[in-house]
Amino acid sequence: MTADQLTLPPLLGQAPPIDLVNTIWADRHGIHDSLATPRDARHWLTALAPQPSNPANLSDNGLARLRDLRNALRRLAAERTADPRSRAASAMTSLDTALHTVNHNARTAHTWQALELTDDGTVTERTYTSGSPDDLLLRAFATEAVTLFGQWNDLDLRVCLAPGCVLYFLKDHPRREWCSTACGNRARAARHYARHSRPAATE
């Protein structure tokens, strides 16, 4: 299987932290993890726009940390949405651990600006960063997550309650109920089947 043939999560294009949350996804074959292997992770990171970092730089340790951050964000998302789906439960069960994981990754790298004098006597401002490529990638996701979850009153994050789905989505339209059209169709079909498969009432 080539990189182009690797399967991506069915829902991309949310805020990057929600895209990260949705690297756990499901279809009729079961639950999948788009960060299961370095190859999977590179394929997923390359699909993101804009890319927070160069995915080729992600080390094995960085991938493990990215999975931990994903699990922390899934735990926070479940807490904030009162997610009833046991199938979607995060591997990270402690809310305190989830908060620590997000905050720790948000401060693993540093960026700052400095004024410098050039050889022709002009002043220029340059940006510097400290931290490994892994640190920079994790910091990008974690910092956006802090901003996103810190605006909770203005954030309409929802769980998709279609049968079998484990995704979260940002509700961007008042009538939106599902993460995708496919999930909406599946949910309506399930409701129709439930209504018409009930046994007739006896007198």
C-alpha positions as CSV (number, residue, x, y, z in Angstrom):
1,M,0.0,0.0,0.0
2,T,1.4,3.4,-1.0
3,A,1.2,6.5,1.2
4,D,-1.6,7.9,-1.1
5,Q,-3.6,4.7,-0.3
6,L,-3.4,5.1,3.4
7,T,-6.9,5.8,4.8
8,L,-7.4,9.2,6.5
9,P,-10.0,10.0,9.1
10,P,-13.4,10.8,7.5
11,L,-13.5,14.3,9.0
12,L,-10.7,16.7,8.4
13,G,-10.6,20.5,8.4
14,Q,-11.8,21.2,11.9
15,A,-9.5,23.2,14.2
16,P,-6.2,21.3,14.5
17,P,-6.8,20.1,18.0
18,I,-10.1,18.6,17.0
19,D,-8.5,17.1,13.9
20,L,-6.0,15.5,16.4
21,V,-8.9,14.3,18.6
22,N,-10.4,12.7,15.5
23,T,-7.4,10.5,14.6
24,I,-9.4,7.9,16.5
25,W,-12.2,7.1,14.2
26,A,-14.5,4.2,13.2
27,D,-16.1,2.5,10.2
28,R,-17.8,-0.8,9.6
29,H,-14.5,-2.6,10.0
30,G,-13.9,-1.3,13.5
31,I,-12.0,1.5,15.3
32,H,-8.9,2.9,13.7
33,D,-6.0,5.0,14.8
34,S,-4.3,7.4,12.3
35,L,-1.3,7.7,14.7
36,A,-0.8,3.9,15.0
37,T,2.5,3.9,13.2
38,P,5.1,6.6,12.2
39,R,4.0,6.1,8.5
40,D,0.3,6.6,9.4
41,A,1.2,9.7,11.4
42,R,3.3,11.3,8.6
43,H,0.4,10.7,6.2
44,W,-2.1,12.3,8.5
45,L,0.2,15.3,9.3
46,T,0.9,15.9,5.7
47,A,-2.9,16.0,5.0
48,L,-3.4,18.8,7.5
49,A,-3.5,22.4,6.2
50,P,-1.8,24.3,7.4
51,Q,0.9,21.9,8.6
52,P,2.1,22.9,12.1
53,S,5.5,21.4,11.4
54,N,7.4,19.2,9.1
55,P,6.0,15.7,9.7
56,A,9.2,14.0,8.5
57,N,10.9,15.3,11.7
58,L,8.6,13.4,14.1
59,S,10.6,10.9,16.1
60,D,9.2,7.7,17.7
61,N,9.2,9.5,21.1
62,G,7.5,12.5,19.5
63,L,4.8,10.2,18.1
64,A,4.2,8.6,21.5
65,R,3.9,12.1,22.9
66,L,1.5,13.1,20.1
67,R,-0.7,10.1,21.0
68,D,-0.7,11.1,24.7
69,L,-1.7,14.7,23.7
70,R,-4.5,13.3,21.5
71,N,-5.8,11.1,24.4
72,A,-5.6,14.1,26.7
73,L,-7.7,16.2,24.3
74,R,-10.2,13.3,23.9
75,R,-10.6,13.2,27.6
76,L,-11.2,17.0,27.8
77,A,-13.6,16.8,24.9
78,A,-15.6,14.1,26.6
79,E,-15.7,16.0,29.8
80,R,-16.8,19.2,28.1
81,T,-19.5,17.5,26.0
82,A,-20.7,14.9,28.6
83,D,-19.9,12.3,25.9
84,P,-22.1,9.3,26.6
85,R,-20.4,7.0,24.1
86,S,-18.4,4.3,25.9
87,R,-16.9,3.2,22.5
88,A,-15.3,6.7,22.2
89,A,-13.8,6.8,25.7
90,S,-10.2,8.1,25.9
91,A,-7.3,5.9,26.9
92,M,-6.5,8.7,29.4
93,T,-9.0,8.4,32.1
94,S,-7.7,11.0,34.5
95,L,-8.9,14.6,33.9
96,D,-6.0,15.9,36.0
97,T,-3.5,14.0,33.8
98,A,-5.2,15.3,30.7
99,L,-4.8,18.9,31.8
100,H,-1.2,18.4,32.9
101,T,-0.4,16.8,29.5
102,V,-1.9,19.7,27.5
103,N,-0.2,22.4,29.7
104,H,3.1,20.6,29.7
105,N,3.2,20.4,25.9
106,A,2.2,24.0,25.6
107,R,5.4,25.1,27.3
108,T,7.9,22.6,25.9
109,A,9.3,25.0,23.3
110,H,9.7,28.8,23.3
111,T,9.4,31.4,20.6
112,W,10.6,35.0,21.0
113,Q,11.5,38.1,19.0
114,A,14.7,40.0,19.4
115,L,15.8,43.4,18.0
116,E,19.3,43.1,16.4
117,L,21.7,45.6,14.8
118,T,22.9,44.8,11.3
119,D,26.2,45.7,9.8
120,D,24.7,48.6,7.9
121,G,23.5,50.2,11.1
122,T,19.8,49.4,10.7
123,V,17.7,47.5,13.3
124,T,15.8,44.3,12.4
125,E,13.5,42.0,14.4
126,R,14.2,38.3,14.2
127,T,12.2,35.4,15.6
128,Y,13.9,32.6,17.5
129,T,12.7,29.3,18.7
130,S,14.1,26.8,21.2
131,G,13.2,23.2,21.4
132,S,13.4,20.0,19.3
133,P,11.2,19.5,16.2
134,D,9.0,17.2,18.4
135,D,8.7,20.0,21.0
136,L,7.7,22.5,18.3
137,L,5.0,20.3,16.8
138,L,3.5,19.3,20.2
139,R,3.6,23.0,21.3
140,A,1.7,24.0,18.2
141,F,-1.1,21.6,18.8
142,A,-1.2,22.1,22.6
143,T,-1.2,25.9,22.4
144,E,-4.1,25.9,19.9
145,A,-5.9,23.5,22.2
146,V,-5.4,25.8,25.2
147,T,-6.9,28.7,23.2
148,L,-9.7,26.5,21.8
149,F,-10.8,24.9,25.1
150,G,-10.2,28.2,26.9
151,Q,-13.0,29.8,24.9
152,W,-15.5,27.2,25.9
153,N,-18.5,29.5,26.1
154,D,-18.1,30.3,22.5
155,L,-17.1,26.8,21.4
156,D,-19.9,24.6,20.1
157,L,-18.1,21.2,20.2
158,R,-20.4,18.2,19.8
159,V,-20.2,14.5,19.8
160,C,-21.6,12.6,16.8
161,L,-24.3,10.3,18.1
162,A,-24.7,8.4,14.8
163,P,-24.5,4.6,15.4
164,G,-20.9,3.5,15.8
165,C,-19.3,7.0,15.3
166,V,-16.6,8.1,17.7
167,L,-15.9,11.6,16.2
168,Y,-16.3,15.1,17.6
169,F,-17.2,18.1,15.5
170,L,-17.5,21.9,15.7
171,K,-21.1,22.8,15.1
172,D,-20.9,25.5,12.4
173,H,-24.6,25.6,11.4
174,P,-27.6,25.7,13.7
175,R,-29.2,22.7,12.0
176,R,-26.1,20.5,12.0
177,E,-26.5,17.3,14.1
178,W,-23.9,14.9,12.8
179,C,-20.2,15.0,11.9
180,S,-21.0,14.2,8.3
181,T,-23.7,13.5,5.8
182,A,-23.0,9.8,5.9
183,C,-23.5,9.7,9.7
184,G,-26.7,11.7,9.3
185,N,-28.0,9.2,6.8
186,R,-27.0,6.3,9.1
187,A,-28.7,7.8,12.1
188,R,-31.9,8.5,10.2
189,A,-31.9,5.0,8.8
190,A,-31.5,3.6,12.4
191,R,-34.4,5.7,13.6
192,H,-36.6,4.5,10.7
193,Y,-35.7,0.9,11.4
194,A,-36.4,1.3,15.1
195,R,-39.8,2.8,14.5
196,H,-40.9,0.2,12.0
197,S,-39.5,-2.8,13.7
198,R,-41.5,-2.4,16.9
199,P,-44.0,-5.1,17.6
200,A,-47.6,-4.2,17.1
201,A,-49.4,-3.3,20.3
202,T,-51.7,-6.0,21.6
203,E,-55.2,-5.4,22.9
